[in-house]
Amino acid sequence: MNPSWDLCNRAAQDTSPEVSSTGSLKFGPTVDMGIEAAKQAREDGADIIVGVVQTNMENDRALIASHAFDVILSGDDHSYATSYDGVTAYVETSVDAQLLTPIDLMVEVGDKDGTRTISWTPAFRFIDTATVTPDPETQAMVDALKATMDVTLNQEIGTLESGLDSRRNMVRAEEATMGNLIADALRVQTGSDIGLMNGGGIRGDKTYDAGAKLTRRDILTELPFGNVTVVTELPGTQILLALENSVSQVEKGAGRFSQVSGLTFAFDASAEPGARVSEVMVAGAPLEVDKIYTVATNDYILGGGDGFAALGGGRVVTETATGNLVATVVMNYVEKLGTVAVSLDGRIKKLGG
């Protein structure tokens, strides 16, 4: 078997239904459909095929290996990468347009024995957007909008007694203080047994020093998606399955990794997915598989986002239409506390190497 096509077949699954709210849209296999479209475009007379995709790097590698594309412009992984294997030029963008790489194609159109020929070479340009001089007219519009929004967003809502950490590599891999704050807010403000927040929904990617003032802007920076707080009732069996899903792709830095409140658990990333979680405790007592617990989370993962099918099927206590935004719940919690002292208390424990 051709190893390139084997790679394509193994990486073909589309991740859109897991990583975004796709509603009733149906998705086929990313790699197979992408290659089919590229071949059809070539047959229809296209000289250069550019694939613009939003998919993980595993699928990117399969698309590159197929050599059906001349250029692939990809996103999704929040990393930065470029490559050229002599056939396909590739760019993976970073996050929030921080690092960009335009590709200039040097195209030559020729004629060989009466047949039109096309050849090209890529030229990669690296741009760190932090060093770009803003367009004056655009900057003026931004400044005006910012001044209006600052009145509300810069309101101070609490003081940090200890620092907070929302760095991407933390909230997607281990217990993080920002994750603890958000999960605690979900649990406490709704009076639930458990608070559960997917790390991929926490987007600040920064640290806050002790003594800093938290503002509404800070919370909205951390929670920008407009997700709604929901409360559902679930048996312990489903909570265990949800935790297994949470750590099933921790080695990939997947956004499904959960920050929790009201429960503690251990996981071993070296074990097979689905058999990584142990030592689950709720309110200091072992998780009971048949007991019904109330779980406060967000509407995205309650609906199956990030692979959380295990959260479905329970009696939903707070519907999306009546729930508050997660950001609002956290703001209210911080204002109630006044002084925020969040620590790493061992609610998520790593086992193994």
FIVEXRO-183826 format. One record per residue: residue number from 1; residue in three letters; x, y, z of N, C-alpha, C in turn. Coordinates in steps of 0.05 Angstrom, whole numbers, m for minus. Layout:
BEGIN
NUM,ALA,X,Y,Z,X,Y,Z,X,Y,Z .
...
end
This chain:
BEGIN
1,MET,17,m24,0,0,0,0,18,25,0 .
2,ASN,10,44,m16,24,70,m16,22,83,12 .
3,PRO,44,88,26,42,99,53,29,127,54 .
4,SER,31,142,32,18,168,32,m12,166,32 .
5,TRP,m22,147,16,m51,143,16,m61,130,41 .
6,ASP,m44,113,53,m51,102,79,m54,124,99 .
7,LEU,m36,143,99,m37,166,117,m63,182,112 .
8,CYS,m70,185,87,m95,200,81,m119,186,92 .
9,ASN,m120,160,89,m143,144,99,m145,145,129 .
10,ARG,m123,145,143,m123,144,171,m129,172,183 .
11,ALA,m125,192,168,m128,220,179,m153,233,168 .
12,ALA,m171,218,155,m192,231,139,m214,244,156 .
13,GLN,m218,236,180,m242,244,195,m243,275,198 .
14,ASP,m266,286,191,m270,315,195,m276,321,224 .
15,THR,m263,341,235,m266,347,263,m285,370,269 .
16,SER,m297,381,248,m315,405,251,m337,400,272 .
17,PRO,m351,378,271,m373,374,290,m363,373,319 .
18,GLU,m338,366,323,m327,364,350,m317,391,361 .
19,VAL,m305,407,343,m292,431,352,m307,456,347 .
20,SER,m331,454,336,m348,478,331,m377,470,332 .
21,SER,m394,490,334,m423,486,335,m434,485,306 .
22,THR,m436,461,295,m443,459,267,m473,455,262 .
23,GLY,m488,452,283,m517,450,279,m524,425,263 .
24,SER,m542,429,243,m551,407,226,m534,401,202 .
25,LEU,m512,416,199,m494,411,176,m481,383,179 .
26,LYS,m478,370,156,m465,344,155,m438,346,141 .
27,PHE,m418,332,152,m391,334,142,m381,307,133 .
28,GLY,m369,306,109,m356,282,100,m327,281,108 .
29,PRO,m312,262,99,m283,260,106,m267,282,94 .
30,THR,m253,297,110,m238,320,101,m219,314,79 .
31,VAL,m202,295,84,m180,289,65,m190,278,39 .
32,ASP,m207,258,40,m218,246,15,m233,267,m2 .
33,MET,m250,283,11,m265,303,m4,m248,325,m15 .
34,GLY,m227,333,1,m209,353,m8,m193,345,m33 .
35,ILE,m184,320,m32,m168,310,m55,m186,307,m79 .
36,GLU,m211,298,m75,m230,295,m97,m235,322,m110 .
37,ALA,m239,343,m94,m244,369,m104,m220,380,m120 .
38,ALA,m196,375,m109,m172,385,m122,m169,371,m150 .
39,LYS,m174,345,m151,m171,331,m176,m192,341,m196 .
40,GLN,m216,346,m187,m237,356,m205,m230,383,m216 .
41,ALA,m219,400,m199,m210,427,m208,m189,425,m229 .
42,ARG,m170,406,m225,m149,402,m245,m161,392,m271 .
43,GLU,m180,374,m270,m192,364,m294,m208,385,m308 .
44,ASP,m219,404,m293,m234,426,m304,m217,448,m316 .
45,GLY,m190,445,m314,m172,464,m327,m157,482,m309 .
46,ALA,m159,479,m283,m144,496,m265,m114,490,m268 .
47,ASP,m98,512,m269,m69,508,m270,m56,505,m243 .
48,ILE,m66,519,m224,m55,519,m196,m78,514,m177 .
49,ILE,m75,494,m159,m95,487,m140,m87,496,m112 .
50,VAL,m103,513,m100,m98,523,m73,m120,513,m55 .
51,GLY,m112,498,m34,m131,488,m14,m131,506,10 .
52,VAL,m154,517,17,m157,534,41,m174,517,61 .
53,VAL,m161,508,82,m174,489,100,m171,498,129 .
54,GLN,m190,489,145,m190,492,174,m191,464,186 .
55,THR,m168,452,190,m168,425,199,m142,420,214 .
56,ASN,m141,398,229,m117,393,246,m93,384,229 .
57,MET,m70,385,242,m45,380,228,m43,352,217 .
58,GLU,m56,333,230,m56,306,220,m69,305,192 .
59,ASN,m91,318,189,m104,320,163,m87,337,144 .
60,ASP,m74,358,154,m57,374,137,m35,356,124 .
61,ARG,m23,339,140,m1,322,130,m11,303,109 .
62,ALA,m35,293,113,m47,275,93,m53,290,67 .
63,LEU,m63,314,69,m68,330,45,m42,336,30 .
64,ILE,m21,343,45,5,348,32,15,323,18 .
65,ALA,13,301,32,24,275,21,10,267,m4 .
66,SER,m15,275,m8,m30,267,m32,m20,280,m57 .
67,HIS,m6,303,m54,5,319,m76,m17,326,m96 .
68,ALA,m42,328,m87,m64,338,m104,m65,368,m104 .
69,PHE,m51,381,m86,m52,410,m84,m24,422,m90 .
70,ASP,m25,447,m101,0,462,m104,6,478,m78 .
71,VAL,m15,489,m66,m12,505,m42,m34,497,m22 .
72,ILE,m27,495,3,m47,490,24,m44,512,45 .
73,LEU,m65,526,51,m66,547,71,m85,537,93 .
74,SER,m73,531,117,m89,517,137,m90,533,163 .
75,GLY,m110,526,180,m112,537,207,m120,515,226 .
76,ASP,m128,521,250,m139,503,269,m121,496,292 .
77,ASP,m95,491,287,m77,480,308,m65,502,326 .
78,HIS,m68,527,319,m57,549,335,m27,548,337 .
79,SER,m15,535,318,14,534,316,23,548,290 .
80,TYR,49,551,286,59,563,262,77,544,248 .
81,ALA,73,540,222,89,522,207,89,529,177 .
82,THR,111,524,164,113,526,135,129,502,125 .
83,SER,123,494,100,138,472,88,135,473,58 .
84,TYR,154,461,44,153,458,15,169,433,8 .
85,ASP,155,413,m3,169,388,m10,175,386,m40 .
86,GLY,175,408,m53,180,408,m82,155,405,m99 .
87,VAL,132,399,m86,107,396,m100,86,414,m88 .
88,THR,84,413,m61,63,428,m47,75,447,m27 .
89,ALA,67,472,m29,75,493,m9,54,494,12 .
90,TYR,62,497,37,43,494,60,48,516,81 .
91,VAL,26,527,91,28,546,113,6,540,134 .
92,GLU,14,538,159,m5,535,181,m3,561,197 .
93,THR,m25,576,199,m25,601,213,m21,597,243 .
94,SER,m15,618,257,m12,617,286,m39,623,298 .
95,VAL,m40,639,319,m66,646,332,m70,676,332 .
96,ASP,m95,684,327,m102,713,328,m86,730,309 .
97,ALA,m78,718,286,m63,733,266,m37,744,277 .
98,GLN,m25,731,296,0,741,307,23,738,288 .
99,LEU,25,715,275,47,709,257,34,701,230 .
100,LEU,43,714,208,31,709,182,53,703,162 .
101,THR,46,687,142,65,681,121,51,681,94 .
102,PRO,51,704,80,42,705,53,60,688,35 .
103,ILE,49,675,15,65,660,m4,63,673,m31 .
104,ASP,85,682,m42,86,693,m69,93,670,m88 .
105,LEU,77,666,m108,83,645,m128,95,658,m153 .
106,MET,119,649,m159,133,659,m183,125,640,m206 .
107,VAL,106,649,m222,94,631,m243,106,637,m270 .
108,GLU,113,616,m284,123,619,m312,105,603,m330 .
109,VAL,94,617,m350,77,605,m371,94,601,m396 .
110,GLY,95,576,m405,111,571,m429,96,555,m450 .
111,ASP,112,546,m469,100,530,m491,120,509,m499 .
112,LYS,111,484,m499,129,462,m507,115,446,m528 .
113,ASP,125,447,m552,114,432,m575,84,439,m579 .
114,GLY,77,464,m575,50,473,m579,32,468,m556 .
115,THR,42,459,m534,27,454,m510,34,474,m488 .
116,ARG,14,487,m477,18,507,m456,29,494,m431 .
117,THR,50,505,m419,62,494,m395,61,515,m373 .
118,ILE,59,505,m348,59,522,m325,79,512,m305 .
119,SER,96,529,m296,115,521,m274,116,544,m254 .
120,TRP,122,538,m229,121,558,m208,140,551,m185 .
121,THR,148,570,m171,164,566,m146,152,585,m125 .
122,PRO,152,576,m99,141,593,m78,163,610,m65 .
123,ALA,154,633,m56,171,651,m39,155,657,m14 .
124,PHE,166,649,9,152,652,34,161,678,47 .
125,ARG,142,694,57,148,719,71,137,717,100 .
126,PHE,154,721,119,146,720,147,139,748,157 .
127,ILE,116,750,171,107,776,182,99,772,211 .
128,ASP,114,785,229,105,787,257,87,812,259 .
129,THR,61,808,262,43,830,260,47,850,283 .
130,ALA,61,843,304,66,862,325,84,884,316 .
131,THR,99,880,294,117,900,283,106,916,260 .
132,VAL,81,911,253,69,924,230,59,952,238 .
133,THR,64,972,221,54,999,226,25,1000,218 .
134,PRO,7,1007,236,m22,1007,230,m28,1027,208 .
135,ASP,m49,1021,193,m60,1040,173,m73,1063,189 .
136,PRO,m66,1088,185,m76,1110,201,m106,1112,202 .
137,GLU,m120,1109,179,m149,1111,178,m162,1089,194 .
138,THR,m152,1064,191,m163,1041,205,m157,1044,235 .
139,GLN,m133,1053,242,m126,1056,270,m144,1077,284 .
140,ALA,m152,1098,270,m169,1118,281,m197,1106,287 .
141,MET,m207,1089,270,m232,1076,274,m231,1058,299 .
142,VAL,m208,1043,300,m204,1025,323,m203,1040,349 .
143,ASP,m188,1062,349,m186,1079,373,m212,1090,383 .
144,ALA,m229,1098,364,m255,1109,371,m273,1087,383 .
145,LEU,m273,1064,371,m289,1042,382,m279,1033,409 .
146,LYS,m252,1032,412,m240,1024,437,m247,1043,460 .
147,ALA,m247,1069,454,m254,1089,474,m282,1085,484 .
148,THR,m300,1078,466,m328,1074,474,m331,1048,491 .
149,MET,m317,1027,483,m319,1002,497,m305,1002,524 .
150,ASP,m284,1018,526,m268,1019,550,m284,1028,574 .
151,VAL,m304,1044,570,m321,1054,592,m333,1031,607 .
152,THR,m341,1010,593,m354,987,605,m333,965,612 .
153,LEU,m315,960,593,m298,937,596,m276,941,617 .
154,ASN,m267,966,621,m246,971,640,m255,973,669 .
155,GLN,m280,967,674,m290,968,702,m276,945,718 .
156,GLU,m265,953,741,m252,933,758,m273,918,774 .
157,ILE,m270,892,775,m290,875,789,m278,859,812 .
158,GLY,m251,859,814,m239,843,836,m209,847,837 .
159,THR,m197,840,859,m168,841,863,m156,814,867 .
160,LEU,m134,808,854,m122,782,856,m103,780,880 .
161,GLU,m110,763,899,m92,758,921,m69,740,913 .
162,SER,m74,722,893,m54,705,882,m56,707,851 .
163,GLY,m35,699,837,m34,701,808,m53,681,795 .
164,LEU,m59,687,770,m75,669,753,m60,661,728 .
165,ASP,m65,637,718,m51,627,694,m71,616,675 .
166,SER,m73,628,651,m91,618,630,m76,610,605 .
167,ARG,m50,605,607,m35,598,583,m46,573,571 .
168,ARG,m46,573,544,m58,551,529,m47,524,537 .
169,ASN,m21,522,540,m9,496,547,m17,487,574 .
170,MET,m27,505,591,m35,497,618,m64,488,618 .
171,VAL,m82,505,607,m111,499,609,m119,475,592 .
172,ARG,m102,467,574,m107,443,558,m92,419,566 .
173,ALA,m79,420,589,m62,397,596,m62,390,626 .
174,GLU,m69,409,643,m67,404,672,m84,425,687 .
175,GLU,m86,421,713,m100,440,729,m88,467,727 .
176,ALA,m104,487,722,m95,515,719,m112,533,736 .
177,THR,m99,554,747,m114,571,765,m137,586,752 .
178,MET,m134,595,727,m156,607,713,m178,587,709 .
179,GLY,m171,563,702,m191,542,699,m206,536,725 .
180,ASN,m192,536,747,m204,532,773,m224,555,779 .
181,LEU,m217,579,773,m234,602,778,m260,600,762 .
182,ILE,m257,593,736,m281,592,719,m299,568,727 .
183,ALA,m287,545,732,m303,522,740,m316,526,767 .
184,ASP,m302,539,786,m314,545,812,m338,564,808 .
185,ALA,m335,584,791,m357,603,786,m381,589,776 .
186,LEU,m377,571,756,m400,555,745,m414,539,767 .
187,ARG,m398,526,784,m410,509,804,m424,525,826 .
188,VAL,m410,545,837,m420,560,860,m444,577,852 .
189,GLN,m442,591,829,m463,609,821,m489,595,814 .
190,THR,m487,570,806,m511,554,799,m520,535,821 .
191,GLY,m503,532,842,m510,514,863,m508,485,855 .
192,SER,m490,479,836,m488,451,826,m467,435,842 .
193,ASP,m468,409,837,m448,392,850,m421,395,837 .
194,ILE,m421,398,810,m397,397,794,m396,421,774 .
195,GLY,m373,432,771,m369,452,749,m349,441,729 .
196,LEU,m355,444,703,m339,432,683,m335,452,660 .
197,MET,m310,458,653,m305,478,632,m283,467,614 .
198,ASN,m288,465,588,m268,456,569,m246,477,567 .
199,GLY,m221,467,568,m198,486,567,m197,501,541 .
200,GLY,m207,490,519,m207,504,494,m225,529,493 .
201,GLY,m243,531,512,m260,555,514,m247,577,529 .
202,ILE,m223,572,541,m209,593,556,m186,603,539 .
203,ARG,m188,629,531,m171,638,508,m152,660,515 .
204,GLY,m149,669,540,m132,692,546,m103,686,540 .
205,ASP,m93,662,546,m66,654,540,m46,673,553 .
206,LYS,m49,678,579,m32,697,593,m30,691,623 .
207,THR,m14,705,637,m13,703,666,m20,730,678 .
208,TYR,m31,729,703,m38,753,718,m23,753,744 .
209,ASP,m11,775,751,5,776,776,m13,780,800 .
210,ALA,m4,770,823,m18,776,848,m18,806,852 .
211,GLY,m41,816,862,m45,844,866,m58,859,842 .
212,ALA,m59,845,820,m72,858,796,m102,861,800 .
213,LYS,m113,880,786,m142,884,786,m154,870,763 .
214,LEU,m174,853,768,m188,840,746,m210,858,736 .
215,THR,m212,860,709,m233,876,697,m252,859,681 .
216,ARG,m274,872,672,m293,858,655,m279,850,629 .
217,ARG,m261,867,619,m246,861,595,m230,835,598 .
218,ASP,m217,831,621,m202,807,626,m219,782,623 .
219,ILE,m243,783,635,m260,759,634,m270,754,606 .
220,LEU,m277,775,591,m286,771,564,m264,763,546 .
221,THR,m239,771,552,m216,761,537,m212,731,541 .
222,GLU,m216,723,566,m214,694,572,m237,678,560 .
223,LEU,m261,689,560,m285,675,552,m299,690,529 .
224,PRO,m288,690,505,m298,707,484,m321,696,467 .
225,PHE,m328,671,471,m346,657,452,m376,662,456 .
226,GLY,m384,673,477,m412,677,482,m427,652,489 .
227,ASN,m412,632,501,m425,608,510,m443,613,534 .
228,VAL,m464,598,535,m484,601,556,m481,580,578 .
229,THR,m485,587,602,m484,569,625,m509,551,626 .
230,VAL,m504,525,628,m527,506,630,m521,487,653 .
231,VAL,m542,477,665,m540,457,686,m556,432,678 .
232,THR,m543,409,681,m557,384,674,m553,364,696 .
233,GLU,m570,344,697,m568,323,716,m558,298,703 .
234,LEU,m537,286,713,m524,263,701,m516,242,721 .
235,PRO,m518,216,714,m507,196,732,m477,195,732 .
236,GLY,m465,183,752,m437,181,754,m423,168,731 .
237,THR,m437,148,718,m426,135,695,m420,154,672 .
238,GLN,m438,173,668,m434,192,646,m413,213,653 .
239,ILE,m411,220,678,m390,239,687,m363,226,683 .
240,LEU,m360,200,689,m335,186,684,m328,186,655 .
241,LEU,m348,181,638,m343,181,609,m335,208,599 .
242,ALA,m347,229,611,m340,256,603,m311,262,611 .
243,LEU,m303,253,634,m275,257,642,m256,242,625 .
244,GLU,m264,218,616,m247,202,598,m244,217,571 .
245,ASN,m265,229,562,m263,245,537,m245,269,541 .
246,SER,m247,281,565,m231,304,571,m201,300,568 .
247,VAL,m192,276,575,m163,271,574,m155,252,551 .
248,SER,m174,246,533,m169,227,512,m149,237,491 .
249,GLN,m145,264,489,m127,275,470,m108,295,483 .
250,VAL,m102,291,509,m86,311,523,m59,313,511 .
251,GLU,m48,292,500,m21,293,488,m21,310,462 .
252,LYS,m44,316,451,m46,333,428,m53,362,435 .
253,GLY,m56,368,461,m64,395,469,m92,402,461 .
254,ALA,m110,382,460,m137,386,451,m153,403,470 .
255,GLY,m172,419,459,m188,437,475,m208,423,493 .
256,ARG,m212,397,490,m231,382,506,m221,378,535 .
257,PHE,m195,382,540,m185,378,567,m201,397,586 .
258,SER,m211,386,607,m230,401,624,m218,411,650 .
259,GLN,m225,435,657,m220,446,683,m245,441,700 .
260,VAL,m241,433,725,m264,422,741,m266,436,768 .
261,SER,m290,433,779,m295,443,806,m315,423,820 .
262,GLY,m311,419,845,m329,401,860,m321,372,858 .
263,LEU,m302,366,841,m292,339,839,m262,339,835 .
264,THR,m250,317,840,m221,313,835,m218,286,820 .
265,PHE,m197,285,804,m191,260,790,m162,258,783 .
266,ALA,m153,234,776,m126,230,767,m128,218,739 .
267,PHE,m107,223,723,m106,211,696,m78,203,688 .
268,ASP,m76,182,672,m50,173,662,m51,175,632 .
269,ALA,m36,194,621,m37,199,592,m23,177,576 .
270,SER,m8,160,590,6,138,576,m13,114,572 .
271,ALA,m36,114,585,m56,92,582,m72,97,557 .
272,GLU,m86,77,548,m103,79,524,m126,99,529 .
273,PRO,m133,115,510,m156,133,513,m181,116,520 .
274,GLY,m196,127,539,m219,112,549,m214,96,574 .
275,ALA,m188,94,581,m180,80,606,m158,95,620 .
276,ARG,m161,121,621,m140,138,633,m147,150,660 .
277,VAL,m173,151,666,m182,165,690,m185,147,714 .
278,SER,m177,157,737,m180,141,762,m184,161,785 .
279,GLU,m190,150,809,m191,165,834,m210,189,832 .
280,VAL,m233,185,820,m253,206,818,m268,210,844 .
281,MET,m268,234,854,m281,240,879,m299,265,875 .
282,VAL,m323,264,886,m341,287,885,m347,296,914 .
283,ALA,m341,321,920,m344,331,947,m331,314,968 .
284,GLY,m308,303,960,m292,287,979,m300,258,981 .
285,ALA,m320,250,966,m330,222,968,m326,209,940 .
286,PRO,m321,183,939,m318,169,913,m342,173,895 .
287,LEU,m337,177,869,m359,179,850,m376,154,850 .
288,GLU,m402,158,852,m420,135,852,m433,133,824 .
289,VAL,m429,110,811,m437,108,783,m467,112,779 .
290,ASP,m483,105,798,m512,106,795,m525,131,807 .
291,LYS,m509,147,821,m519,171,834,m522,193,813 .
292,ILE,m543,209,816,m548,232,799,m535,257,810 .
293,TYR,m519,270,794,m505,295,802,m514,318,784 .
294,THR,m513,342,795,m518,365,778,m492,376,768 .
295,VAL,m490,381,742,m466,390,729,m470,416,715 .
296,ALA,m455,437,723,m456,463,710,m434,464,689 .
297,THR,m441,471,664,m422,472,643,m431,493,622 .
298,ASN,m421,491,598,m430,510,577,m445,495,555 .
299,ASP,m462,510,541,m479,498,521,m464,485,498 .
300,TYR,m440,494,493,m424,482,471,m418,453,476 .
301,ILE,m406,447,499,m399,419,504,m423,402,513 .
302,LEU,m444,415,525,m468,400,531,m481,389,506 .
303,GLY,m478,404,484,m488,395,458,m471,376,443 .
304,GLY,m449,367,456,m431,347,443,m406,359,432 .
305,GLY,m402,385,434,m377,397,425,m353,386,439 .
306,ASP,m330,385,424,m305,374,435,m308,345,443 .
307,GLY,m327,331,430,m329,302,435,m345,295,460 .
308,PHE,m359,314,472,m372,309,498,m400,298,494 .
309,ALA,m403,276,479,m429,263,476,m439,253,503 .
310,ALA,m420,247,521,m428,236,547,m444,255,564 .
311,LEU,m443,281,558,m458,301,573,m487,302,565 .
312,GLY,m495,289,543,m522,291,534,m540,271,547 .
313,GLY,m566,275,543,m586,256,552,m597,260,580 .
314,GLY,m584,278,595,m594,283,622,m617,303,623 .
315,ARG,m629,306,646,m650,326,650,m636,354,652 .
316,VAL,m641,371,633,m629,398,633,m645,416,652 .
317,VAL,m632,425,673,m645,442,693,m646,471,683 .
318,THR,m624,480,671,m623,508,661,m620,507,631 .
319,GLU,m640,515,616,m639,515,587,m622,538,577 .
320,THR,m612,534,552,m595,555,540,m610,582,539 .
321,ALA,m636,582,533,m651,607,530,m652,623,556 .
322,THR,m650,609,579,m653,623,605,m626,625,620 .
323,GLY,m605,613,610,m579,614,624,m564,640,618 .
324,ASN,m547,647,637,m529,670,633,m505,662,618 .
325,LEU,m492,681,605,m467,676,592,m447,666,613 .
326,VAL,m429,648,605,m408,639,623,m392,663,633 .
327,ALA,m386,681,615,m370,705,623,m385,721,644 .
328,THR,m411,724,642,m427,738,661,m426,724,688 .
329,VAL,m429,698,688,m428,682,713,m401,686,727 .
330,VAL,m379,686,712,m353,689,724,m349,718,734 .
331,MET,m359,738,719,m357,765,729,m372,769,755 .
332,ASN,m396,758,756,m412,760,781,m399,746,804 .
333,TYR,m386,724,799,m372,709,820,m348,725,830 .
334,VAL,m333,736,812,m310,753,820,m319,777,836 .
335,GLU,m340,790,827,m350,813,842,m359,805,870 .
336,LYS,m371,782,873,m380,773,899,m357,767,917 .
337,LEU,m336,755,906,m312,750,922,m297,775,930 .
338,GLY,m295,793,911,m280,818,917,m250,813,915 .
339,THR,m240,797,932,m212,789,932,m211,760,923 .
340,VAL,m196,755,901,m195,728,889,m169,714,897 .
341,ALA,m172,692,911,m149,676,919,m153,648,908 .
342,VAL,m141,642,885,m144,616,873,m116,602,872 .
343,SER,m116,577,880,m91,562,881,m94,536,866 .
344,LEU,m72,522,861,m73,495,851,m76,477,875 .
345,ASP,m99,464,877,m106,448,901,m106,419,897 .
346,GLY,m96,410,874,m95,381,868,m120,368,858 .
347,ARG,m138,384,847,m163,373,836,m159,356,811 .
348,ILE,m137,361,797,m129,344,774,m101,335,778 .
349,LYS,m97,308,779,m71,297,785,m61,280,761 .
350,LYS,m36,286,753,m24,270,731,m10,246,742 .
351,LEU,m14,223,730,m1,199,737,19,191,714 .
352,GLY,36,172,719,55,163,699,77,183,694 .
353,GLY,90,180,670,113,196,664,106,224,656 .
end
